[in-house]
């Protein structure tokens, strides 16, 4: 459900814009030292956190600015204006207000490329979304908003290459699972410092629905959610989104790069499916359809995301002839999760994608002429058997994954719980000889590098259909957090057991927090994994951990000895 704003007026200049120089690229380092990181972060910190000029008690831009879903000729811009002090997110208070916006080719805004005005009100929670068109492809822009005397922070964004042109490379930051109560968003801060990214891909769990102290449990709550209770209503979801967007590191990320986002379950409720969720009790929490509609409305109001058909997030972006990015919605249409260990995971009547979305994905993969077919999927598609885990780790890992402790053979919330959809998709890839498919995944609070086997039972003989790179969480609990032990201690046995039972899993890290950087060229797609030093430290440093790549035409995953520079 899109925010209810009138269409903006747009004017744009063309011509000399494409000839402007791109921003200089920061050098990549294996380890980012604290002092160097502080220096590199300063420009974007001032960009994102510039004071919103306004008269005392007058309008203000308190939640930053954002851009998203870039195209060759445009980008979606976002902000939220607080017209009066009482017009807080979710309050339903405050007058309608006119908001101006500008897009320029320089940070000083001396060369305006597009400008216009729009109006927002409490009906849209005073959020502003402008779909700017008429820009030049492959060009860096700066943007800002104004209302009265108030001026927003400045953001920068980037349009994509024309769909029919050769592109030397494209680079994405990749993140997932950022629980406010579990820690600080240092991963966002470090991604904001990079000037070599075309966009940041957010694979879901941008917010969490829990009440304070529900997840994580005290004493591990680093900071408390607003509202303090579990969110259920439109006002609740708006307030929670507003709370997250007061975070300085999150504001810096959005101001620095366009964000391409999909949702997972916690934007709604834990283990959401089309008719309910594990964390939803109809008897006391109302009708699921009403709650889900409220969550979707708040999401589209507060995120720089274009809604596709039926008010969902599955859609496709293109980056020249180098890459098509297919983005999935794996919550709106799925059947209820099967019980772990039951034969119902193979029921042909059950689906994770829904028929229309699966057909859309299959058609898009088959018709793509891009070198790489990237698929953003919020949950892991690679099959994983957990039955060989040591007994002392079975319970904690089952708790982390939300599954019964007695029969942790598969994670039924992932594609493992919907085997017919996966089998149909992988057969389609094989029958059509679709090359260079890479699944990009979040959700599981661990980092993985996998080959996606056609048939796990006969792998590697039966071959690999695709590569899959899974990023760990920004802050949400993983195995060492759940066990309360230092990283790389108890998890080592679990990681070894998983790899021994799953030969297609080339690497798994169950302990880190951080992000990935995906570098795509004609030769290879490589994921560089970065970890933050301490999720509870506002000033956490970051270090490179590992890198894995899949070379053009191989359908295999191999370790890379260093990050792409």
Secondary structure, 3 states (H helix, E strand, C coil): CCCCCCCCCCEECCCHHHHCCCCCCCCCCCEECHHHHHHHHHHHHHHHCCCCECCCCCCECCCCEEEEEEECCEEEEEEECECCCCCCCCCCCCCCEEEEEEEECCCCCCCEEEEEEEEECHHHCCEEEEEECCCCCCCEEEEEEEECCEECCCEEEECCCCCCCCCCEEEEEEECCCCHHHCCCHHHHHHHCCCCCCEEEECCCCCCCCCCCCCCCCCCCCCCCCCCCCCCCHHHHHHHHHHHCCCHHHHHHHHHCCEEECCCCCCCCCCCECCECCCCCHHHHCCHHHHHHHHHHHHHHHCCCCCCHHHCCCEEEEECCCEEEEECCCCCCCCCCCCCCCHHHHCCCCCCCCHHHHHHHHHHHHHCCCCEEEEEECCCCCCCCCCCCCHHHHHHHHHHHCCCHHHCCCCCCCHHHCHHHHHHHHHHHHHCCCCCEEEEECCCCCEEEEEEECCHHHCCCCCEEEEEEECCECCCCCHHHHHCCCCCCCHHHHHHHHHHHCCCEEEEECCCEEEEEEEEECCEEEEEEEEECCCCCCCCCEEEEEEEEEECCCCCCEEECCCCC
